[in-house]
Amino acid sequence: MYKCLHPYKQFTEDKVFGMTVIEFFDRTPVENIISCLSMRPNKVILAGGSSDMSEHGRILKRVAAAHGLDIEISCVPVDRNNLTNAVSGLCGIIESEPGDFSIDLGIVAERYAKNGGRHIELHHYNVRTGAVQDCDNNNKVFNNTNPKLSIVDDIVLHGGKLRYSNSVLGDGTYRMSLSDDFAEDVNSMWDLCRTDPAQWNMNLNALELLSHYKMQDDDPLDFFLTFRYAEEHIPNCTEKLNRVCRLAEELGRRGIIEKLRVDSGLLAFRYKNAQIKRCLAKAGSVLANSALDDDGNQYYNDAASGVTIVWSNHGSSVRRWNFYDESTDYCDINTENEIDVMLMRGVIPVFVSCKNGAVDSNELYKLNTVADRFGSIYAKKIIAATYLGKMGSGREMDPFRRRAEEMGIELIENAHLMNDDELLARLKKATE
């Protein structure tokens, strides 16, 4: 992306006085927001011929406001397919607007200067790194910091909304409190899981089933079930009871659950806290949360697990930039997706699917669809798995690996065989 700047602008640490940015409307929204965050201008003019521009402008203003910026945004129709008319139209905008300019097409600056207009400097944005390069060989680059977007920013920019859970045990996005104590518990559960991922899956499936029949509902953290009641209500429950009893004993030794009783035909315990129970509700949750360690959060500017995204899927030609504010009724939104882990590195979103069991090709397409919709061309896509196929991760999975490579999806295989540093290193390498 190229920007053209007037050389006589005034700078402060936070904002460029009197600066107007002219942006060609782009369906990759980060292309239009990055100059707002870097230059912090007073005004942005979107130029283009799309019917989505006005709504897109409203989204840009909303995201800019979340970063403390009050930016005036207007839209001007410009035929980008006719270079002469486009240059003429943009030069007219420059003449009619006071102050200094950034324009995202270098040829406009060149034509404008040849016609006797004031000099406009040309710079280049690297969206992936946030770096700005001088491109007119006068060694002048405006002061800037690498812009950063949050997960919420990215989803909003792409016309979606996060669906939040009202509580840690509810359904939807919930920001875990990543305390040192919780991190230790997650690592302990992950150590247990990684010894035999298949057994972990079966154990948690059995726990989920028995949880539907527990006999006390006063406190969601309490589990109380007699063997007799289970035998009367759950077909073939003996094997499942044995599994959960063994799991509970191991979790009790690790301090993950408390007040454990396995005697006289009774299984009873209390989850240490609600976040622990949420982790044990889904087999892949422990792997997902193990990816969010403290070092990783320093490398990424935002990170969350269990991200639930809602949006309106009415086809790419209809209101692609639909934005849902907090008053929008969820029943008006017809599509929902969940991402195991979502990370932000600068303005680049990273979508991670964590699988603690066999992975089929449907996971590739699900991940690719969500990442394309909410990350555009810059999205990073990762599947982190303990093993790929039912029989392991052998050569029979080569067609799967080739398809993942074709779709730009990075595979992190045998995650359970890696220590924490190795897993984090693989995540970092995949998101460089």
Residue, then its C-alpha position, 0 to 999 in steps of 0.5 A: m500500500y502506497k501513501c503520499l504525504h505533504p512534507y510540511k505537516q506538523f507532528t505531535e506524539d499522538k496526532v498529525f494536525g490537519m492531516t487528511v487521508i485519501e484511501f481507495f476503498d478496499r475489501t480487505p479492511v485492514e488496508n483502510i484502517i492501518s493509516c488511520l491507526s498509524m497517522r491518526p489523521n483528522k479526516v479520511i476520504l474513501a474513494g471508490g465505486s462500491s455500494d459498501m463504502s458508506e457502511h464500511g466507513r461507519i465501521l472504520k469510524r467505530v474501530a478508530a473510536a475504540h482507539g481514542l480517535d475521532i476521525e471524520i470519514s466521508c465517501v467520494p465516488v471515483d471510477r478506479n477503472n479509468l485512470t485518467n478520471a481517477v487521477s483527475g478526481l483525486c487531484g480535485i479533492i486535494e485542491s478542495e481540502p485544506g491541510d496536508f494529505s496522505i494518498d494511497l496511489g503514488i501515480v496521483a502524487e506524480r501527476y499532481a506534481k507535474n501539473g504544478g501542485r504542491h509536493i506530496e511525499l510517497h511512502h509504503y506500508n507493510v501491512r504484515t509488519g506495520a513498517v513504513q518505508d520512504c519511496d520518493n528517495n528524500n529520506k523523510v518518513f513520518n513518525n509512527t508506531n506499529p498499529k495493533l488491532s484487538i480481536v474485537d477490532d478485527i471481527v468488527l472490521h470484517g462485519g461480525k460480532l462476538r457472542y459473549s457468555n454471561s458466565v464462565l460456564g455459559d455458551g459463547t466467548y468468555r475471557m479466561s483469567l490467566s492467573d499463575d494458579f490457573a496456568e499451573d492447573v492447565n499445564s497439569m491437565w495438559d500433562l495428563c492429556r498428552t500421556d494418552p490423548a485418545q484416553w483423555n477424549m474418552n474420559l471427558n466424553a464419559l464425564e460429560l455424559l454422567s454430568h447430565y445425570k448428576m443428582q445435585d444442581d444447587d451448585p454447578l461446581d458440585f458433582f454428586l452421583t450414586f452408582r445405583y442411580a447411574e445404573e438405573h438411568i444410563p445404559n451400559c454405564t459401568e465402563k463409563l463410571n470406571r473411567v470417570c472414577r479413575l479420571a477423578e482420582e488423578l485430577g484429585r491428586r493434582g488438585i484440579i478437583e476437591k472434596l473427592r469421594v469414591d466409595s460405597g457406591l458414590l462418586a462426588f467431587r467439586y471442581k476447583n473453580a468454574q474455569i477448570k470446569r470449562c476446560l474439562a467440558k471439551a477435550g480440546s480445551v486444555l490444548a487450546n488454553s495451553a497455547l495461551d501461556d504468558d510468553g505467548n501473550q507477550y508475543y501477541n497483542d491479543a489472545a483468547s480461546g473459545v471465540t464465538i463469532v456471529w454474522s449474517n451470511h446472505g452472500s458476498s454480494v449483499r451487505r458484506w460489511n453488515f455491522y451489529d452493534e450491542s443492541t442487535d438481537y442475536c436472532d437477526i444473525n444467521t451464522e455462528n462459528e467458534i474458533d478454538v484460539m484466536l490471536m492478534r499479532g499487530v493487525i494480523p489475525v491468527f486462527v488456530s484450530c486445536k484438535n485432540g483427536a482424529v482430524d478430517s478434511n472438514e476441519l480444513y474447510k471450516l477453518n479456511t472459511v472463517a479465516d477468509r471471512f474474518g481475516s482476509i488475505y492476511a490471516k494466518k491459519i493453523i491446526a494444532a493436533t495431537y494426531l491427524g488420523k484415527m491410526g496416528s499421523g502416518r503417510e496415509m494422511d499425506p493427501f490431507r497435508r497436501r490439501a492443507e498446504e494448498m489452502g495455506i494452513e499450517l499443521i502442527e502435528n504431535a503437539h502432545l509430544m512437544n514441551d511448552d517451549e517447543l509448542l510456543a516456538r512452532l506457533k511463533k514460526a507459523t505466525e511470522 
